[in-house]
């Protein structure tokens, strides 16, 4: 499979942006997923303008502040059990976030979400509706090659497969696999080598990474940065 590398959380923190810039200069990044609600959004937008990479909107309804709505739950249990209850508020908020990125003059090629909540029932319909509304032809689907690693992987994979089926029926592309979730913020050489056998053949796999020059939500984000800067990582990508 062709492996395409996405850095999530652009705009969340200066350390995320600076880590992304280092890796963009090394040529090992294919997509920046930009959080319209992030305090360092301006710098993230500038990076996207300066480098020839795809842009995804990293839709956020779990980590305030938000643009136009409030009162969202802060637990994954609530989102994955009661997503439909909040669907219209989420639609309103996510529409504003998409328009904020578009208003900066960027071409948006895909949509995803912070902490993958768009795979939840109710919210997957929202993200697909918005993709159609704005002519965005790709949405991240959480189909995991290592779904049996732990219960959260199995549950997310089950939800992601439902999203993919709905996306296909609407003519929206999704990657064939999403890599990195089981070691989010702590992807290492061993974890990538362990999935080599699962990403053989045709198709596209999206490797979702969270590098940073200073840790933001995981101490190992700097380790991810060092991995992605390494010659080994560049060679691993060439194999795929």
N, C-alpha and C positions, 0 to 999 in steps of 0.2 A: 504493500500500500504506500501511496504517497503520504508522507507525514507533513502537515502544515502546522507551524508553531504560532499560537496566540498567547500574548501576554494580557492577562486580565487586570482589572482595577486601575487602569490608567486614570490619573486625575485624583485618586484617593489620597495620595501622599507624595511629597517630593522624592522620597526614597524609591518609590515605584517608578516615577517618571525618569529619574536619573539612571536606574537600573535598565530600563527599557532603552534609553538612549545609547548606553554602552553596547547593548546587544544589537540594536539597529545598525550601528556602525560596523559590527562584525558580520552582518548579513545573515543572521540566523533567526530572524523574526519575519513572519508572513502577515500577521494581523495584530492590530492594537484594539483591544476592547475597552472603550472609553466610558467612564462613569460620569454622566452629565451632572450628577449631584456632588461630585468631588470638589474639595476646596482648592485643589491644584489643577482644575480643569483647563485653564488658559494655557499652561505649559504643555499639557497633554495634547491639546489641539494643535499647538505649534509643532510638536514632534510629528504628528500625523501629516501636517502640511509639508514638512521638510524631507520626509522619507517616503519612498515609493512602496507603501504597504497598504493592505486592505484595512478598512475600519469597520468595527462592529460596535453597536451601542450596548453597553453593559447595564441593562435595565435594573433599577434598584427600587425595592419596596421593603427592604429589611433593615437598612442602616440609615437613620436620619442624619442630616436634614433632607427633606424632600422638596420638590419644586412647588407643587400646588395642593398636595393632600397631606393628611396626618392621621394618626390613630391606627396605624398598621401594627399588627402583632409582631413581637420580636422573637418568637419561637418557631422552629421548624415544624413542630407538632401542629401548631395552628395553621401554618401555610399548607402543609401536605394533607391535613384532615379537613380544613374549612376554607380552602382557596376560593371556592365559588362564592362564598359570602362576601368576599372583598373584591370580586372580579371587576366591577364597574369603577370602583375607586382606583384600582390598579390601572385599568385602561386609561383613565384620565391622567394619572401620574406618568405612566409610560409614554403616552402620546406627547406630553410636554417634554419629556427627556429626549425623545427622538427628534422633535422639532428644534430643540436647543442645539443638538449636534449638527443637524442639517443647516440651521441658520448661520453656523460658522463657516459654511461653504464647503463642507466635506461631503464626499460621496460615501454613503453608508451601504455596505455590501451584505451585512448580516446583522442578526440580533441574537443576544443571549441574555442571561440575567445573573445578578449577584447571588451567589450561593445556590444557583441552579433552580430557583423556585419556579421558574416558568414551566418546568415539567409537571407541576402539580395540576390536578383536575381543576378546571375553571380558568387557571392562568395560562395553560397551554393554548386554549381557545383564544384568549386575549392576544397572546404574542403572535399567533398565526393570523388573526384578523388584522393586526397592525402591520404585519409584513405585507399583506395584500394591499392594505390601504395606502402604504407608502411605496409600493413597488420594490420592496426588498425581497430578494429571491432566495435567501438562505437563512435558516434558523438552526442554532445548535441543538442537537438531540443527544441526550445522555445515554448512548448505547456503549456499555463498558466491556472491554475484553477481559477484565478481572472482576466481574460482578460477584463472584463468590468469595471475595476477600473478606468482607464483613457485611453485616446486615444492611447498613446504610447504602453500600454499593448495590446490593441486590434490589433494594426498594427503588433507588434512583434509576437503575437500569430498567426495571419494569415500567416505571412511569415514562422514561425516555423513549422506550419502544412504542408506547401509545402515542406520544407526540409525533414520532417519525411516521407512523401510519397515517395520522391526520394530515401531516405536512405533505406527504406524497399525494394524497387525494386532492390536495389544493395546488399542486404544481410547485411546491416549495422544496428546495434542496435542503438536505441535512448531511453532515459528515457521516460516513459509514460507522465510524467508531470515535469515541471521545476518550482520550488518554490523560492520565494524571490525577484523576479524582481520588483514587485510593491513597495517594501520597500527597494530597494537595498542600502546597507550600513546602514540601519536603521531598520532591522528586529527586532521585539520585541515579547514579549509573547502574547500580544493581537492579533498581525497579524498572528502568527502561530495557535493560537486557532481558529481564524476566518476561517481557511481553513481546519480544521479537518474533516468537513463533505464532503469535496471534495476529500479527499485522502483515503477514505475507499475502501475496496475490494482488488483485486489482482493488481499486477503490481509494478513498481518501480518509485518513485519520487525522483528527484535530488534537494536537498536544496542547493542553491548557496549562500554562505556567504562571507562577507568581513570584518572580525574582524582585529583589529590592537591594539597594545599596545600604540601607539601614532597615532593620526589621520593623514591620508595621503591625502584623497580627500573628506572626510566627517567627521564632528565632532562627529558623532554618531557611528563611527566604534569602539570606545572603549566601547560603550554601547552594541554593538553586542558581543564583547568579553566577557563582564560580563554576558550577557544572556547565552552564550554557556558554560561558566564555572559553571553555576548554577546547583543545583540538579534538579530544575524543568525541565531544558532542557534535562538532561540525562534521566529523567523519561518519558518525552514526546517522545524521540527517542525510548525508549523501547516499547512504545505503538504501534509503527509503524515498 
